[in-house]
Amino acid sequence: MTELTQLTLAAALEGLKSRRFSSREITEAHIEAIEAANPKLNAYVTLTPEKALAMADAADARLARGEGGRLEGAPIGVKDLFCTEGVRTTACSAILGEFTPPYESTVTANLWADGAVMLGKLNMDEFAMGSSNETSRFGPPCSPWRRRGSTVPISAGGSSGGSATAVAADLCLAATASDTGGSIRQPAAFAGLVGIKPTYGRASRYGMVAFASSLDQAGPLAKTVLDSALMLEAMCSTDPKDSTSLHIPVPRWSTSVGRSVKGMRIGVPREYRVEGMPQEIEALWSQGVAWLKAAGATIVDVSLPHTKYALPAYYIVAPAEASSNLARYDGMRYGARVSGSGSLTDTYEHTRAAGFGQDVQRRLLIGTYVLSAGYYDAYYLRAQRVRARILEDFETAFESVDALLTPTTPSAAFAYGETSGDPVEMYLNDIFTVTANLAGLPAISVPAALSSEGLPLGLQVIGRALDEDTCFRAAAAIEASAGFKARPEAWWRA
């Protein structure tokens, strides 16, 4: 039943509703695919086949009665950042040990209420800190993509690398992910997928392990723009358990997909033409402009003058918030504990030293430093002022345009080890994505071409706050024009 795993989410939902196949059948097909592929791809860190089959049977019973939610019977994967009741949740960090939550995150609760089926928990960078998924305690996932003529393992991006790997390799119909500085959109671009970060506050953060609370936002990774819209509709909701949750209705974004972009004004920010950007990225950006123009949109040059300060501001704000959020992991109430010489402080020190990986420790040290007495004003407050200026730049641009078109990443996916030795070089992967997080804006990445080495490249659409509708419309227009149908060769099945 390999063909069942290759369906889009929308096609699978239509097949389930028309009873051409059952949820148990498509779930079993995915379980078989995972069992065969995961030893090589390492996308899943926790498998839940029994739970999946029980959920599938319950979905089939509802479908037989003519009932069911928007995702009824569809098998999906869950990033290990979302708490799942009775199923291990570790954020891929040793410090959480074998933590099994007694409660469900709001995002996953919404998905189960809409009938989705959980296949398991997906690999990620430790505490979502990374752009390559190399910091996971379970080891990195291996992208299903490879450079043309090479067998060198390629990164599926981070921090949602496991989600991207699973969707791209047909190990789930779609997956949850999270985005603090680009962790949905960069993996989407690297793996030839669609990924959207909604407006900050659209999706509840309750039960989602925190990295940087003013930046974190949940979203989906999916095979098509329509699939991503269907997932996002189910994931988002108002939630009294999250003080930053927006108390507004969730639109039916799936109805936006395919609507004309004629008359839409699309901005092209000149500051995103960064020094050293590969020619193929520049060419793809120009092609995206041409596609939207041919579809009836008007192209407008715009300026976002504070863009050059976005990355340094982000790498002050995010570590500072992480330093505060991760202070709770001390080996006392839950997770792993490493005893010291007997004193409480010694236990704290040994637990955190053993439990946190090197990159997390680096960011916590930076965050603690910029929040310390004597440096708070010089670093953290200044970064917050820059953040306000970045938002003002966007607000000014959106006075004359409906959305912005940019590249998603400065390059195609890299091989493991090529950039991880230099933290600054790794951080530069977020150069086109962090601005949307700092400003709280919706942004979507859509696959548009292959690089000269045969790896996917993505284009990004950034919209006004609460205007995911325009993002989906523009992304669907790019998707239709690009006609991106490339699939990775299934070398993991050999």
C-alpha positions in Angstrom: 0.0 0.0 0.0 2.9 2.3 -0.7 0.7 4.5 -2.9 -1.4 5.5 0.1 1.6 7.1 1.8 2.3 9.2 -1.3 -1.1 10.9 -1.2 -1.4 14.5 -0.2 -3.4 15.2 2.9 -6.3 16.7 0.9 -6.4 13.6 -1.4 -6.2 11.3 1.6 -9.1 13.0 3.4 -11.2 12.8 0.2 -10.4 9.1 -0.1 -11.3 8.5 3.5 -14.5 10.4 3.3 -15.6 8.5 0.1 -14.6 5.2 1.8 -12.1 4.2 -1.0 -9.8 3.1 1.8 -10.0 3.1 5.6 -8.1 5.0 8.2 -6.7 1.7 9.4 -5.4 0.9 5.9 -3.6 4.2 5.4 -2.3 4.2 9.0 -0.9 0.6 8.6 0.7 1.7 5.3 2.5 4.5 7.1 3.5 2.3 10.0 5.0 -0.1 7.6 6.9 2.7 5.8 8.2 4.0 9.1 9.4 0.6 10.3 11.3 0.2 7.0 12.7 3.7 6.7 13.3 5.1 10.2 16.5 3.1 10.9 18.1 5.0 8.0 16.3 8.4 8.3 15.9 8.7 12.1 12.8 11.0 11.6 10.8 9.5 14.6 12.2 9.3 18.1 9.1 7.7 19.6 6.7 5.4 17.7 3.1 4.9 18.8 1.7 2.2 16.4 -0.8 0.7 18.9 -2.2 4.2 19.7 -2.3 5.0 16.0 -4.3 2.0 15.1 -6.7 2.5 18.0 -7.2 6.1 16.8 -7.6 4.9 13.2 -10.3 2.4 14.2 -12.2 5.1 16.1 -12.0 7.4 13.1 -13.3 4.6 10.8 -16.3 4.1 13.2 -17.1 7.9 13.0 -16.7 7.9 9.2 -19.0 4.9 8.9 -21.6 6.9 10.8 -21.1 9.9 8.4 -19.4 11.8 11.2 -15.9 13.1 11.8 -13.7 16.2 12.0 -11.7 18.0 9.3 -8.8 15.6 9.5 -10.7 12.5 10.3 -8.5 9.4 9.9 -5.4 11.2 8.6 -2.1 9.9 10.1 0.3 12.6 11.0 3.5 13.1 13.0 4.1 15.3 16.0 7.3 17.3 16.7 8.7 16.2 20.1 8.2 19.7 21.3 4.4 19.2 21.8 3.3 17.5 25.0 1.3 14.4 24.3 -0.6 12.8 27.2 0.9 9.4 28.1 3.5 9.6 25.3 7.2 10.5 26.0 8.0 14.2 25.3 11.6 15.2 25.6 12.2 18.2 23.2 15.1 15.9 22.2 17.1 16.9 25.3 18.7 14.5 27.8 17.6 16.8 30.6 14.0 15.8 30.2 14.9 12.1 30.5 11.8 9.9 29.9 9.3 12.6 30.8 5.8 11.5 30.0 3.3 14.3 30.3 0.0 13.8 32.1 -1.7 16.4 29.8 -2.0 17.3 26.1 -0.8 20.4 24.3 -3.7 22.5 22.9 -2.4 22.2 19.4 -2.3 18.4 19.4 -5.6 18.3 21.4 -7.2 20.3 18.5 -5.8 17.8 16.0 -7.1 14.8 17.8 -10.5 16.5 18.2 -10.6 16.9 14.4 -9.9 13.2 14.0 -6.2 13.1 13.1 -4.2 10.0 14.0 -0.8 10.2 15.8 2.0 8.0 14.3 4.6 9.1 16.8 7.0 11.9 17.9 9.4 13.5 15.5 13.1 14.4 15.8 14.2 18.0 16.4 17.1 20.2 17.6 17.4 20.1 21.3 14.8 22.6 22.7 14.4 23.8 19.1 17.7 25.5 19.2 19.4 24.9 15.9 19.2 25.2 12.1 20.4 21.7 11.1 18.9 19.3 13.6 22.3 18.2 14.7 21.8 19.0 18.4 19.2 16.2 19.1 20.0 13.8 21.9 18.8 11.0 19.5 21.2 12.0 16.7 20.3 13.9 13.6 17.7 12.8 11.1 18.9 12.3 7.5 17.1 14.2 4.8 15.6 11.9 2.1 17.2 14.3 -0.4 20.8 13.9 -1.6 23.0 15.9 -3.9 23.0 14.7 -7.4 25.5 11.8 -7.7 26.4 11.9 -4.0 25.6 9.7 -1.0 26.7 12.3 1.6 24.0 12.8 4.3 22.2 16.1 3.9 20.5 18.2 6.6 16.7 18.5 6.5 17.0 21.8 8.3 16.2 22.7 11.9 14.8 22.8 14.3 12.0 20.8 12.7 14.2 18.5 10.8 12.4 15.3 11.8 9.1 16.7 10.7 10.5 17.7 7.4 12.2 14.4 6.9 9.0 12.4 7.7 6.8 14.4 5.4 9.3 14.5 2.5 9.8 10.7 2.8 6.1 9.9 3.0 6.3 8.7 6.6 3.2 10.8 7.5 0.7 12.9 5.6 1.7 16.1 7.4 3.4 17.1 10.7 3.4 19.7 13.4 6.4 21.9 13.7 7.4 25.1 15.5 9.1 28.3 14.4 11.1 30.6 16.6 13.4 32.1 14.0 12.6 30.0 10.9 12.3 26.4 12.2 9.3 25.7 10.0 10.2 27.6 6.9 13.9 26.6 6.6 13.2 22.9 6.8 10.4 23.3 4.3 12.7 25.0 1.8 15.4 22.3 2.4 13.0 19.4 2.0 10.8 20.6 -0.9 7.8 21.2 1.3 5.3 23.9 2.3 5.6 25.3 5.8 3.8 28.3 7.4 4.4 30.2 10.5 1.1 32.0 11.4 0.7 35.3 13.1 2.0 35.2 16.7 -0.9 34.1 18.9 -2.8 32.2 16.3 -1.8 28.9 17.7 -1.7 28.2 21.4 1.7 27.7 23.1 0.1 25.7 26.0 1.9 22.4 26.3 4.6 23.4 23.8 8.0 23.2 25.4 9.2 26.8 25.5 12.3 28.2 23.8 11.7 32.0 23.4 8.1 32.8 24.5 7.7 36.0 22.5 8.9 34.3 19.3 7.7 30.7 19.4 4.8 29.8 17.2 3.4 26.4 16.1 2.6 25.6 12.5 2.5 22.7 10.0 4.9 21.1 7.5 3.0 19.6 4.5 3.3 18.5 0.9 1.1 21.3 -0.7 -0.2 24.8 0.1 -3.7 23.3 0.5 -2.5 20.7 2.9 -0.7 23.4 5.0 -4.0 25.4 5.1 -6.0 22.4 6.2 -3.5 21.6 9.0 -3.3 25.2 10.2 -7.1 25.5 10.4 -7.1 22.5 12.8 -4.0 23.6 14.8 -5.1 27.1 15.6 -7.6 28.2 18.2 -8.3 30.6 21.0 -7.0 29.2 24.3 -7.6 30.6 27.8 -4.6 28.6 29.0 -2.2 30.8 26.9 -2.2 34.5 27.8 -0.8 35.4 24.3 -3.5 33.5 22.5 -5.6 35.7 20.2 -9.3 35.7 20.9 -10.4 35.8 17.3 -12.1 33.3 15.0 -9.9 30.9 12.9 -10.6 31.6 9.2 -11.1 28.8 6.6 -7.8 29.4 4.9 -8.2 26.4 2.7 -10.8 28.4 0.7 -8.1 31.0 -0.1 -6.0 28.5 -1.9 -6.4 28.9 -5.7 -8.0 32.4 -5.5 -6.5 34.9 -7.9 -3.8 37.2 -7.0 -4.8 39.7 -9.7 -4.6 43.2 -8.4 -2.4 42.2 -5.4 0.6 44.3 -4.7 3.7 42.3 -3.9 6.8 44.0 -2.3 10.4 43.0 -3.0 12.6 44.3 -0.2 15.9 45.5 -1.5 17.7 44.7 1.8 17.2 41.0 1.3 19.8 41.1 -1.5 22.6 40.2 0.8 26.3 40.0 0.0 27.5 36.6 -1.2 24.0 35.3 -2.0 24.3 32.5 -4.6 23.3 33.4 -8.1 20.7 30.6 -8.2 18.9 32.1 -5.2 18.9 35.5 -6.9 17.6 33.9 -10.1 14.9 32.0 -8.3 13.7 35.2 -6.6 13.5 37.0 -10.0 11.6 34.0 -11.3 9.1 34.2 -8.4 8.6 37.9 -9.2 7.9 37.0 -12.8 5.4 34.3 -11.8 3.4 36.6 -9.6 3.5 39.4 -12.2 2.2 37.0 -14.9 -0.6 35.9 -12.4 -1.8 39.6 -12.3 0.1 41.0 -9.3 1.9 44.3 -9.3 5.5 44.2 -8.1 6.7 47.1 -5.9 10.2 47.7 -4.7 10.2 48.4 -0.9 12.7 49.1 1.8 13.1 47.4 5.2 16.1 49.4 6.4 16.6 47.8 9.8 16.8 44.3 8.3 20.6 44.2 8.7 20.1 44.4 12.5 17.5 41.6 12.7 19.9 38.7 13.1 22.0 40.2 15.9 18.8 41.4 17.7 17.3 37.9 17.4 20.4 36.3 18.8 20.1 38.5 21.9 16.3 38.3 22.5 16.0 34.6 21.8 18.8 33.4 24.1 17.7 35.8 26.8 14.2 34.3 26.8 15.6 30.8 26.7 17.8 31.5 29.7 14.7 32.4 31.6 12.5 29.6 30.3 15.1 26.8 30.8 15.9 27.8 34.4 13.1 25.4 35.4 15.1 22.3 34.3 17.0 21.5 37.4 16.5 17.8 38.0 14.1 18.4 40.9 10.5 18.0 39.7 10.8 16.0 36.5 13.3 14.8 34.0 16.8 13.5 34.5 18.8 14.2 37.7 22.5 13.9 38.3 23.5 14.0 41.9 26.5 16.0 43.0 28.4 15.9 46.3 25.2 16.3 48.3 24.4 20.0 48.1 21.4 21.3 46.2 23.5 23.7 44.2 25.9 20.9 43.2 23.0 18.7 42.0 21.7 21.7 39.9 25.1 22.2 38.3 25.7 18.5 37.5 22.2 18.0 36.2 22.3 21.0 33.9 25.9 20.3 32.7 25.0 16.7 31.8 21.5 17.4 30.6 22.0 20.3 28.2 23.9 19.9 25.0 26.7 22.2 23.9 24.6 24.5 21.7 21.9 24.9 24.3 24.6 25.7 26.9 26.1 28.3 24.6 22.8 30.1 24.1 21.9 29.9 27.8 25.3 31.5 28.6 24.7 34.3 26.1 21.2 34.8 27.4 22.2 35.0 31.0 25.0 37.4 30.1 22.8 39.9 28.2 20.3 39.9 31.1 22.9 40.4 33.8 23.3 43.6 35.8 25.3 46.1 33.8 24.6 44.6 30.4 20.8 44.5 30.4 20.5 48.0 29.0 23.4 47.7 26.6 22.2 44.5 25.0 18.7 43.3 25.8 16.9 46.6 25.9 18.7 47.8 22.8 17.7 44.6 20.9 14.1 45.2 21.9 14.3 48.7 20.5 15.7 47.3 17.2 12.8 44.8 17.2 10.3 47.7 17.4 12.1 49.4 14.5 11.9 46.2 12.4 8.1 46.1 13.1 7.8 49.7 12.0 9.6 48.9 8.8 7.1 46.2 8.0 4.1 48.5 8.9 5.4 51.2 6.6 5.9 48.7 3.7 2.5 47.3 4.2 1.0 50.7 3.6 1.8 50.2 -0.1 1.9 46.4 -0.6 -0.2 43.4 0.4 2.7 41.0 1.0 6.4 40.6 0.5 8.3 38.0 -1.6 11.8 36.9 -0.5 14.0 33.8 -0.7 13.4 31.5 2.2 17.1 30.5 2.8 20.5 31.9 1.5 21.3 28.5 0.0 20.1 24.9 -0.6 20.5 22.3 2.2 24.1 21.7 3.4 25.7 18.4 4.3 26.1 17.6 8.0 29.3 19.0 9.4 29.7 21.7 6.7 28.6 24.5 8.9 28.1 23.2 12.4 31.7 23.9 13.4 31.0 27.7 13.1 28.0 28.8 15.2 27.9 32.2 13.5 27.8 30.6 10.0 25.0 28.3 11.2 23.1 31.3 12.6 23.2 33.0 9.2 20.8 30.3 7.8 18.1 32.3 9.6 18.9 35.6 7.9 15.7 35.7 5.7 13.3 34.2 8.3 13.9 35.8 11.7 12.4 39.2 10.8 8.9 37.6 10.6 9.3 36.2 14.1 10.6 39.5 15.6 7.6 41.3 14.1 5.1 38.5 14.8 4.0 38.2 11.2 2.7 35.3 9.1 5.2 33.8 6.6 5.0 30.8 4.3 7.7 28.9 2.4 6.8 27.1 -0.9 9.1 24.9 -3.0 9.9 26.5 -6.3 12.9 24.9 -8.0 15.9 22.6 -7.7 19.5 23.8 -7.1 22.3 23.0 -9.5 23.0 20.1 -7.2 19.5 18.8 -7.4 18.3 20.0 -4.0 15.1 22.0 -3.3 14.9 25.8 -3.1 12.1 27.7 -1.6 10.5 31.2 -1.9 8.9 33.0 1.1 5.8 35.1 1.3 5.5 37.4 4.3 2.1 38.9 5.1 0.5 41.5 7.4 -0.4 40.4 10.9 -3.5 38.2 10.8 -3.5 38.1 7.0 -2.6 34.4 6.4 -5.2 34.5 3.6 -2.9 36.6 1.4 0.1 34.4 2.2 -1.9 31.3 1.1 -3.1 33.0 -2.1 0.3 34.1 -3.1 2.0 30.8 -2.2 -0.6 28.9 -4.2 0.1 31.1 -7.2 3.8 30.4 -6.9 3.1 26.7 -6.4 0.9 26.6 -9.6 3.5 28.5 -11.7 6.5 26.6 -10.4 4.9 23.2 -10.9 7.3 21.7 -8.4 6.9 17.9 -8.6 10.4 16.8 -7.8 10.7 13.9 -5.2 13.7 12.5 -3.6 14.9 9.2 -4.8 13.9 6.5 -2.3 17.5 5.4 -1.5 16.4 4.4 2.0 14.2 1.6 0.6 17.2 -0.1 -1.0 
